[in-house]
Amino acid sequence: MYTTEVRVKSLPVREWLSRYCFPDLFRDACLHCPDHNMNWSCPPGVPTAEELLGDYRTVYLIGVKVCYDQEQRSAALASPKAADLVRSESYGVVKKALLEVLLNLEQMVPGSYTVAAGRCEQCEKCSRIIGRICRRPERLRYSFSAFGFDLTALAREELGLELLWAKEGLPEYNVAVSAFLTR
């Protein structure tokens, strides 16, 4: 069974953009990602952070640390597929729940906007793959990576959370980071 820990911090949007958004530095990472040009929330064609987010006043950073127990980490060592299953049944569930909460909050706070934790997963298969327009544009949210944010520095410096990776299985925990912007 996994546990979660939530951290929230607010920053002025101008400070957030100037300290953590470096699209030129991180653009190459997107070029090597399997989702590049395969998902409407991924480059190319994503607006710049300045274009989409620059007029907002405050950003609320939300980090959810998803901690795996030893049983989950042991199960994940069986194979990459086993690790993906454990991750989708824990971290994936948390990520989706976080997005739902923030999309609902957008309805309550006029003019607000959400930056999602990771690529859009609203549809089983993105329509971009077959050259069609987005089927759910009202739910499409871009990720920090798509805008070129240094998510490692952002999570560490603002939320006190280190992003961990594992060569095999799962790390001790994964972190879902989202942002909620208000005018």
C-alpha positions as CSV (number, residue, x, y, z in Angstrom):
1,M,0.0,0.0,0.0
2,Y,1.3,3.5,-0.8
3,T,1.0,6.6,1.3
4,T,1.0,10.2,0.2
5,E,2.4,13.5,1.5
6,V,1.2,16.8,0.0
7,R,3.1,20.1,-0.1
8,V,1.8,23.4,-1.4
9,K,3.6,26.7,-1.9
10,S,2.6,30.0,-3.6
11,L,4.9,32.2,-5.6
12,P,4.4,35.3,-7.8
13,V,4.2,34.0,-11.4
14,R,6.9,36.4,-12.7
15,E,9.4,34.9,-10.1
16,W,8.3,31.4,-11.0
17,L,8.9,31.9,-14.7
18,S,12.2,33.7,-14.3
19,R,13.7,31.2,-11.8
20,Y,12.5,27.9,-13.3
21,C,11.4,28.2,-16.9
22,F,14.2,27.6,-19.5
23,P,12.6,26.2,-22.7
24,D,15.9,26.5,-24.7
25,L,17.8,24.5,-22.1
26,F,15.2,21.7,-21.9
27,R,13.9,21.6,-25.5
28,D,16.2,18.7,-26.5
29,A,14.8,16.5,-23.7
30,C,11.4,16.7,-25.4
31,L,12.9,15.8,-28.8
32,H,14.0,12.5,-27.4
33,C,10.8,11.7,-25.5
34,P,8.5,9.0,-27.1
35,D,5.5,11.4,-26.6
36,H,7.1,14.2,-28.8
37,N,4.6,15.0,-31.5
38,M,2.3,12.1,-30.4
39,N,0.2,13.9,-27.7
40,W,-1.5,17.4,-27.9
41,S,0.1,18.4,-24.6
42,C,3.6,17.8,-25.9
43,P,5.8,19.8,-28.3
44,P,5.8,20.8,-31.1
45,G,2.9,23.3,-31.1
46,V,2.7,24.0,-27.4
47,P,2.4,27.7,-26.5
48,T,5.2,29.2,-24.6
49,A,4.9,29.5,-20.8
50,E,5.1,33.3,-21.2
51,E,2.2,33.3,-23.8
52,L,-0.1,31.1,-21.8
53,L,0.8,31.8,-18.2
54,G,2.5,35.2,-18.2
55,D,-0.6,37.2,-17.3
56,Y,-1.4,35.3,-14.2
57,R,-0.4,36.8,-10.8
58,T,0.0,33.8,-8.4
59,V,1.0,30.2,-8.9
60,Y,0.2,27.6,-6.2
61,L,2.6,24.7,-6.6
62,I,1.2,21.4,-5.4
63,G,3.6,18.4,-4.9
64,V,2.2,15.0,-4.0
65,K,4.8,12.5,-2.8
66,V,3.7,9.0,-3.5
67,C,5.6,6.7,-1.1
68,Y,5.8,3.0,-2.0
69,D,5.9,0.3,0.7
70,Q,8.5,-2.5,0.6
71,E,5.9,-5.0,-0.9
72,Q,5.2,-2.7,-3.8
73,R,8.9,-2.1,-4.4
74,S,9.7,-5.8,-4.3
75,A,6.8,-6.6,-6.7
76,A,8.1,-3.9,-9.1
77,L,11.5,-5.6,-9.3
78,A,10.0,-8.6,-11.1
79,S,9.9,-6.9,-14.5
80,P,9.5,-3.5,-16.1
81,K,5.9,-4.4,-16.8
82,A,5.4,-5.1,-13.1
83,A,6.9,-1.7,-12.1
84,D,4.6,0.0,-14.6
85,L,1.6,-1.7,-13.1
86,V,2.5,-0.8,-9.5
87,R,3.2,2.8,-10.6
88,S,-0.1,3.1,-12.6
89,E,-2.1,1.8,-9.6
90,S,-0.5,4.3,-7.2
91,Y,1.3,7.3,-8.7
92,G,-1.0,7.2,-11.8
93,V,-4.2,7.2,-9.6
94,V,-2.8,10.1,-7.5
95,K,-1.9,12.1,-10.6
96,K,-5.4,11.7,-12.1
97,A,-7.1,12.6,-8.8
98,L,-4.9,15.7,-8.5
99,L,-5.8,16.8,-12.0
100,E,-9.5,16.3,-11.3
101,V,-9.4,18.3,-8.1
102,L,-7.6,21.1,-9.9
103,L,-10.0,21.1,-12.9
104,N,-12.9,21.3,-10.4
105,L,-11.1,24.2,-8.7
106,E,-10.8,26.0,-12.0
107,Q,-14.6,25.9,-12.2
108,M,-14.8,27.6,-8.8
109,V,-12.1,30.2,-9.4
110,P,-12.8,32.2,-12.6
111,G,-9.9,32.8,-14.9
112,S,-7.6,30.2,-13.2
113,Y,-5.5,27.6,-15.0
114,T,-3.8,24.3,-14.2
115,V,-0.4,23.0,-15.2
116,A,-0.6,19.2,-15.1
117,A,1.8,16.6,-13.6
118,G,3.0,14.9,-16.8
119,R,1.5,14.6,-20.3
120,C,-2.2,14.7,-21.0
121,E,-3.9,11.3,-20.4
122,Q,-7.5,12.3,-20.9
123,C,-8.0,9.9,-23.8
124,E,-6.9,6.3,-24.2
125,K,-5.1,7.2,-27.4
126,C,-4.4,10.8,-28.3
127,S,-6.0,11.9,-31.6
128,R,-2.8,13.7,-32.6
129,I,-1.4,10.2,-33.5
130,I,-3.9,10.0,-36.4
131,G,-3.7,13.7,-37.3
132,R,-6.9,14.8,-35.8
133,I,-7.7,17.7,-33.5
134,C,-7.9,17.2,-29.7
135,R,-11.2,15.5,-28.7
136,R,-11.2,17.1,-25.2
137,P,-9.6,20.5,-25.5
138,E,-11.5,21.8,-22.4
139,R,-9.6,19.2,-20.3
140,L,-6.2,19.4,-22.1
141,R,-3.5,20.8,-19.8
142,Y,0.1,21.2,-20.5
143,S,2.9,19.9,-18.3
144,F,5.9,21.6,-16.8
145,S,8.2,19.7,-19.2
146,A,6.2,20.9,-22.3
147,F,6.9,24.5,-21.2
148,G,10.6,23.9,-20.4
149,F,10.5,24.1,-16.6
150,D,13.4,22.8,-14.5
151,L,11.1,20.5,-12.5
152,T,14.0,19.1,-10.5
153,A,15.0,22.5,-9.2
154,L,11.4,23.6,-8.7
155,A,10.5,20.6,-6.6
156,R,13.6,20.7,-4.5
157,E,13.8,24.5,-3.9
158,E,10.1,25.3,-3.6
159,L,8.5,22.1,-2.2
160,G,11.5,20.5,-0.5
161,L,11.1,17.3,-2.6
162,E,13.8,15.5,-4.4
163,L,12.8,13.7,-7.6
164,L,14.0,10.2,-7.5
165,W,14.7,7.7,-10.3
166,A,15.4,3.9,-10.2
167,K,17.3,1.9,-12.8
168,E,15.1,-1.1,-11.9
169,G,11.8,-1.3,-10.2
170,L,10.6,1.8,-8.4
171,P,12.3,4.5,-6.3
172,E,11.4,5.0,-2.7
173,Y,8.8,7.5,-3.9
174,N,7.6,9.4,-7.0
175,V,6.4,13.0,-7.0
176,A,3.5,14.5,-8.9
177,V,3.9,18.2,-9.3
178,S,1.1,20.4,-10.6
179,A,0.4,24.1,-10.5
180,F,-2.7,26.2,-10.1
181,L,-2.6,29.8,-11.4
182,T,-4.8,32.7,-10.5
183,R,-5.1,36.2,-11.8
